[in-house]
Amino acid sequence: MRFVLDLLYLLAGIAYSPVVIYRAIRHKRYRTGWGQRFGRVSRRSPEKKCIWIHAVSVGEINAAKTIIRELENRFGDFEIVVSTTTDTGFARARSLFSDKHEVFYFPFDFSLVVCRAFMNIRPAICLLMELEVWPNFVSIAKRLDIPVVVVNGRISDKSFSGYKKIRPFVKGVFGKVTLVLAQTDEYAKRFREVGAAAENVVVTGSLKYDTAQITDKVEGTDALAEQLNIGSERLWVAGATGPGEEKIILDVFTQLAQADQFKDLRLVIVPRKPERFDEVAQAIADAGFKSIRYSLLKNAASAHPGKEPVILGDTMGDLRKFYCLATAIFVGRSLVPIGGSDMMEAAALGKCTIFGPHTFNFRQTVEVLLADSGAILVRDRQELLQTMRKCLLEPDFARGIAENGREVIRRNKGATAGSVEQIGKFLSTTR
């Protein structure tokens, strides 16, 4: 079977290579880490036993923070290595973990490549964040008697539908996973249906509640506010936006800005993907607004004197700072059918949180927030406009939504402890 898989991977790689080349040239992606992707990875302390944690991109990397911190505390005699797939995930992982842990790109799932990676890393256990289960990877781990644990496990509606179509194949793959720590009962059921052994699936809750920091201020917020000359005016932050959303947001902002009671309102747009920064800057200009790109000021020695109505957050790692300054937050990739972005951070910061109907990647979070009036769902442009007017004109209403949302986050914390307890059962036997 692995030879068939390798052939399919090879054909897929050949077919996809023009896209990789284009993105490398046009968007400066995929330019580094090729040796690591082919299994040429290393460790800092090869004499120690090793925990290998894999998280695909930024969201999964952020979710891994509390797990890594707890594993450091409880299993300090193990070396921890962190792999990721995307360039943004790699950058985030390096910023969070590279001072203590080796960070590298996850190897391609060719059998020889995976074998080389396992030979170099020699992990005692592999922790896969959320769903990153690859056929050759789990098969080789099984052959080497290395436990593979899915942590913070979830299967989205789209993935579940796809898995059901090829269930005879995926059943064999998920059957080789040692343990699944699922976020919810529904996700646990889905893991069992696609092949994970029922006794090997445990519900531990979502790690993202634990990583969502309940605070009123993030380090660096004051400096950002000074650089952008943000004072007492109201700020609407549209965070992690996707294609098609910025025009809707700008149209709504245009209507708000025309009303006298909203003359002090400023808009911040922070696109999810860096390659879209220039595109969104052009969209702002086409909408007729003066704007400033934060990248031009981030490392400036003095504050920017202007008060442009629109700010483009075209830097990485500053979204939570903008959220801290917000009067209201719209969480993007949700007015368009992309699946939504993480709304926990906004709620944990005690902000009135708004999102659209397309949030299938965060179904459980959306359900609990809406059930306790901890966020607001808008279905289209008109509802977004009406909701923004209400939140701006009725601060007590917006404050109530914000307080409810923060309480939801606080109440659902605790998944880290349960997850590490389950993981520890394997690590204790390898000492």
Helices and strands as residue ranges (DSSP letters): H 2-26, H 34-37, E 49-54, H 58-63, H 65-74, E 78-84, H 87-97, E 102-105, H 111-121, E 125-129, H 135-143, E 148-153, H 157-165, H 167-174, E 179-182, H 185-193, G 198-200, E 201-203, H 207-211, H 221-227, E 234-241, H 245-257, G 260-262, E 265-271, G 274-276, H 277-286, E 291-293, G 294-296, E 310-312, H 319-325, E 328-331, H 344-348, E 352-355, G 360-362, H 363-371, E 376-377, H 381-393, H 395-411, H 415-428
